[in-house]
């Protein structure tokens, strides 16, 4: 009897020892797993930090902006834009084109800033930037430290065998000196030679042309871009409403009540005859409203000593005196298909914009 009890006690001790051994082994395994898991987590955290660091470096490289002082003004070019800075004493020059003596066309997308008080030019480059172009349009807004908005323009191959009109819309941040493309489902068609103006928080775009190769199509549509909602809207008029004819290269100046349009250029196509260039000398006032349905065109009569018929003139707004200053231009006369006689002007004209009735 005592022997059986001793055997039972021995078996119980063995069983307990075996159980303790299993538990110890399990504990050891669990500890090992915990250590392995901890190491894996730490490794994963280190990998994630490395990935984020790499992404940050790539972002900096892709969005790095360079700024440098250059000697003298930009290279020779035409149809660039020169826009007053909305928040400083600077002028911003963007893009343009140059035709060499051997007939090759060169287009630019560089950005220059001129400081008149220092007589200094600075050049800015950014990987995210509009493509090379000319005959685009740029307006400035003081919002968020200052913005330059660019739409459209044109580009051609080196020998002008192929031609392209842009339909893209960009904004240049004056504080960061960087470009961003604005994507919207609704926007104006591709064009160049158009004009834009800022009225309150609206960018107003009118006219321009699109060359499809066979003929040049001139445009007379009016568009609004809301800089608060970042949306384009086509302003539609009735067929019976008075409005300017299709044109490009006109003056487009904003005043308190609206926008003044003067002159421009188009081509006249008559069946059986060659196209003839037409310089325009009419003046219109776009009476603005925050409600697009209330916007309307009003034609203005000429008074005083109006400039002679011409195209390619430049007109700037002298806001403190409510005056438009017009300079230069050219008068072309088509003699025949091979002869074009041009007279260039260097006179200065002043138009008073005290009120719409005085335009």
LINKALIN-V34239 format. One record per residue. RES is the residue in one small letter. SS is DSSP state (2 for helix, 1 for strand, 0 for the rest). PHI is phi in degrees with one decimal (none if undefined). OMEGA is omega in whole degrees, -180 to 180 (999 if undefined). Layout:
RES_SS_PHI_OMEGA ; RES_SS_PHI_OMEGA
This chain:
x_0_none_179 ; x_2_-64.5_180 ; x_2_-65.5_-180 ; x_2_-65.1_179 ; x_2_-64.7_180 ; x_2_-64.6_178 ; x_2_-62.8_180 ; x_2_-63.0_180 ; x_2_-65.1_179 ; x_2_-65.3_178 ; x_2_-63.6_180 ; x_2_-64.5_180 ; x_2_-66.6_177 ; x_2_-62.0_-180 ; x_2_-64.0_180 ; x_2_-66.0_179 ; x_2_-64.7_179 ; x_2_-64.7_179 ; x_2_-65.4_179 ; x_2_-63.8_179 ; x_2_-63.8_179 ; x_2_-63.5_-180 ; x_2_-63.5_179 ; x_2_-64.4_178 ; x_2_-64.3_179 ; x_2_-65.0_179 ; x_2_-63.2_178 ; x_2_-62.6_179 ; x_2_-64.9_180 ; x_2_-64.7_178 ; x_2_-60.8_179 ; x_2_-64.1_179 ; x_2_-64.8_179 ; x_2_-62.2_179 ; x_2_-62.6_179 ; x_2_-64.4_180 ; x_2_-63.2_180 ; x_2_-61.8_179 ; x_2_-64.0_180 ; x_2_-64.1_179 ; x_2_-61.8_179 ; x_2_-62.3_179 ; x_2_-65.2_179 ; x_2_-62.3_179 ; x_2_-64.2_178 ; x_2_-65.2_179 ; x_2_-64.4_-180 ; x_2_-62.7_178 ; x_2_-62.7_178 ; x_2_-65.6_179 ; x_2_-64.3_-180 ; x_2_-63.4_178 ; x_2_-63.8_179 ; x_2_-65.4_179 ; x_2_-62.4_180 ; x_2_-64.1_179 ; x_2_-66.4_178 ; x_2_-62.8_179 ; x_2_-62.6_180 ; x_2_-63.9_180 ; x_2_-67.3_-177 ; x_2_-74.8_-177 ; x_0_-115.5_-180 ; x_0_-70.9_180 ; x_1_-109.5_178 ; x_1_-110.3_180 ; x_1_-137.4_-179 ; x_1_-148.0_175 ; x_1_-83.1_-179 ; x_1_-116.1_179 ; x_0_-85.9_177 ; x_0_76.9_-178 ; x_0_-75.3_176 ; x_0_-59.2_179 ; x_0_-63.9_-179 ; x_0_-56.8_-179 ; x_0_-167.8_176 ; x_1_-129.1_176 ; x_0_55.7_169 ; x_0_-88.6_175 ; x_1_-114.3_177 ; x_1_-127.7_-169 ; x_1_-119.6_176 ; x_1_-63.9_179 ; x_0_-69.8_-178 ; x_0_-74.5_-176 ; x_0_-130.1_-179 ; x_0_-175.1_-178 ; x_0_-90.7_-178 ; x_0_-136.6_171 ; x_1_-124.6_-179 ; x_1_-108.4_179 ; x_1_-108.4_-177 ; x_1_-131.1_171 ; x_1_68.3_-180 ; x_1_122.9_-178 ; x_1_-140.3_178 ; x_1_-143.8_179 ; x_1_-111.8_-177 ; x_0_-77.2_-178 ; x_0_-63.7_179 ; x_0_-90.9_173 ; x_0_84.4_-180 ; x_0_-88.7_-178 ; x_1_-105.6_179 ; x_1_-123.3_-179 ; x_1_-120.7_-174 ; x_1_-125.7_173 ; x_1_-131.3_-178 ; x_1_-76.1_-179 ; x_1_-120.1_178 ; x_1_-120.7_174 ; x_1_-122.6_180 ; x_1_-108.6_177 ; x_1_-108.9_-176 ; x_0_-61.6_-178 ; x_0_-67.6_178 ; x_0_-101.6_-172 ; x_0_52.2_-174 ; x_1_-126.2_175 ; x_1_-108.4_175 ; x_1_-126.9_-178 ; x_1_-112.9_-179 ; x_1_-121.5_177 ; x_1_-126.6_180 ; x_1_-148.9_180 ; x_0_-59.4_177 ; x_0_-92.2_-175 ; x_0_-148.9_175 ; x_0_-61.3_177 ; x_0_-71.0_179 ; x_0_-58.0_-176 ; x_1_-167.1_173 ; x_1_-142.0_178 ; x_0_56.1_173 ; x_0_-85.6_177 ; x_1_-135.7_-179 ; x_1_-133.2_172 ; x_1_-129.1_-178 ; x_1_-112.4_177 ; x_1_-133.8_-179 ; x_0_-80.2_-175 ; x_2_-62.3_173 ; x_2_51.1_178 ; x_2_88.7_178 ; x_0_113.2_180 ; x_1_-134.6_170 ; x_1_-117.1_-180 ; x_1_-103.6_-178 ; x_1_-124.8_175 ; x_1_-133.2_168 ; x_0_68.8_-177 ; x_0_118.8_-176 ; x_1_-138.4_-179 ; x_1_-151.6_176 ; x_1_-139.5_176 ; x_0_-69.6_-175 ; x_0_-56.6_-179 ; x_0_-101.9_177 ; x_0_58.7_176 ; x_0_-81.7_177 ; x_0_-124.7_-172 ; x_1_-136.1_-177 ; x_1_-137.9_172 ; x_1_-107.4_178 ; x_0_-84.9_175 ; x_0_-125.8_-175 ; x_0_-85.2_-176 ; x_1_-130.7_-175 ; x_1_-129.2_173 ; x_1_-130.8_178 ; x_1_-106.7_179 ; x_1_-85.5_-175 ; x_0_-68.7_-179 ; x_0_-76.3_-179 ; x_0_-100.1_-179 ; x_0_58.5_-178 ; x_1_-127.8_180 ; x_1_-100.0_170 ; x_1_-137.4_178 ; x_1_-86.8_180 ; x_0_-99.7_-179 ; x_0_-102.3_175 ; x_0_-136.1_179 ; x_0_-70.3_-180 ; x_0_-104.5_180 ; x_0_-162.4_179 ; x_0_-62.6_178 ; x_0_-73.2_179 ; x_0_-63.0_-177 ; x_0_-170.6_169 ; x_1_-145.0_-178 ; x_0_73.8_178 ; x_0_-82.0_177 ; x_1_-134.5_175 ; x_1_-129.8_177 ; x_1_-145.4_177 ; x_1_-98.7_172 ; x_1_-131.5_-172 ; x_0_53.9_180 ; x_0_-102.7_179 ; x_1_-108.3_166 ; x_1_-95.7_-177 ; x_1_-108.1_-179 ; x_1_-119.0_179 ; x_1_-139.9_167 ; x_0_65.4_-175 ; x_0_108.5_179 ; x_1_-147.9_177 ; x_1_-137.4_-177 ; x_1_-98.5_-178 ; x_0_-95.4_178 ; x_0_104.7_-180 ; x_0_-80.2_179 ; x_0_-150.6_178 ; x_1_-95.8_178 ; x_1_-95.8_178 ; x_1_-91.0_-171 ; x_0_-115.6_179 ; x_0_-135.9_-179 ; x_0_-84.7_-178 ; x_1_-121.8_-178 ; x_1_-128.8_175 ; x_1_-119.8_171 ; x_1_-118.8_180 ; x_1_-84.8_-178 ; x_0_-74.9_177 ; x_0_-91.2_-179 ; x_0_-100.9_-179 ; x_0_55.0_179 ; x_1_-137.4_173 ; x_1_-92.4_174 ; x_1_-142.2_178 ; x_1_-83.4_179 ; x_1_-89.0_-175 ; x_0_-101.3_177 ; x_0_-110.6_176 ; x_0_-75.7_180 ; x_0_-61.7_-178 ; x_0_-84.5_-180 ; x_0_-72.8_176 ; x_0_-76.8_-179 ; x_0_-161.6_-179 ; x_0_-66.4_175 ; x_0_-75.1_-180 ; x_0_-63.3_-176 ; x_0_-168.8_173 ; x_1_-139.6_173 ; x_0_61.4_-179 ; x_0_-99.5_174 ; x_1_-93.6_-173 ; x_1_-143.8_-171 ; x_1_-116.1_179 ; x_1_-82.5_171 ; x_0_-129.3_-173 ; x_0_-59.4_-174 ; x_0_-87.9_-177 ; x_1_171.1_-175 ; x_1_-135.6_180 ; x_1_-100.1_176 ; x_1_-114.0_177 ; x_1_-138.1_171 ; x_1_67.2_-178 ; x_1_128.6_-175 ; x_1_-149.7_174 ; x_1_-154.0_175 ; x_1_-116.5_-180 ; x_1_-101.2_-179 ; x_0_-109.7_177 ; x_0_-119.7_-177 ; x_0_-55.9_179 ; x_0_88.3_180 ; x_0_-125.0_179 ; x_0_-74.7_179 ; x_0_-62.2_180 ; x_1_-122.9_177 ; x_1_-72.7_-177 ; x_1_-125.7_174 ; x_1_-88.3_-177 ; x_1_-106.3_-178 ; x_1_-129.2_-179 ; x_1_-82.2_-180 ; x_1_-125.8_-178 ; x_1_-129.7_174 ; x_1_-119.7_177 ; x_1_-94.2_-180 ; x_1_-77.1_-173 ; x_0_-90.1_176 ; x_0_-157.2_175 ; x_0_-70.2_174 ; x_0_-98.1_-177 ; x_2_-54.5_-179 ; x_2_-69.8_-179 ; x_2_-98.3_178 ; x_0_-73.5_179 ; x_1_-150.1_177 ; x_1_-93.9_175 ; x_1_-134.6_179 ; x_1_-81.8_-179 ; x_1_-110.4_178 ; x_0_-83.3_177 ; x_0_-78.2_176 ; x_0_-142.8_-179 ; x_0_74.1_-177 ; x_0_-104.4_-179 ; x_0_-77.4_178 ; x_0_-64.7_179 ; x_0_-68.4_-179 ; x_0_-62.4_-177 ; x_0_-165.1_173 ; x_1_-135.9_179 ; x_0_71.9_178 ; x_0_-81.9_179 ; x_1_-113.5_180 ; x_1_-131.6_-179 ; x_1_-123.1_-179 ; x_1_-93.3_171 ; x_1_-99.5_-168 ; x_2_-64.2_-177 ; x_2_-65.9_179 ; x_2_-113.1_-179 ; x_0_52.5_-179 ; x_1_-130.1_173 ; x_1_-104.8_-178 ; x_1_-107.8_-178 ; x_1_-109.1_180 ; x_1_-135.5_169 ; x_0_68.4_-177 ; x_0_115.0_-179 ; x_1_-141.2_174 ; x_1_-111.1_-178 ; x_1_-105.8_175 ; x_1_-131.2_178 ; x_1_-78.6_178 ; x_0_-79.1_176 ; x_0_-162.1_-176 ; x_0_-65.5_-176 ; x_0_-109.8_-176 ; x_0_-123.3_176 ; x_1_-135.1_180 ; x_1_-97.6_-176 ; x_1_-124.9_175 ; x_1_-120.2_-179 ; x_1_-94.3_-176 ; x_0_-114.4_174 ; x_0_-132.7_179 ; x_0_-86.7_-177 ; x_1_-122.0_179 ; x_1_-125.5_-179 ; x_1_-122.8_175 ; x_1_-118.3_-176 ; x_1_-93.1_-178 ; x_0_-115.9_-178 ; x_0_-61.3_176 ; x_0_-151.1_-180 ; x_2_-56.7_-178 ; x_2_-69.2_-177 ; x_2_-94.7_-178 ; x_0_-71.6_999
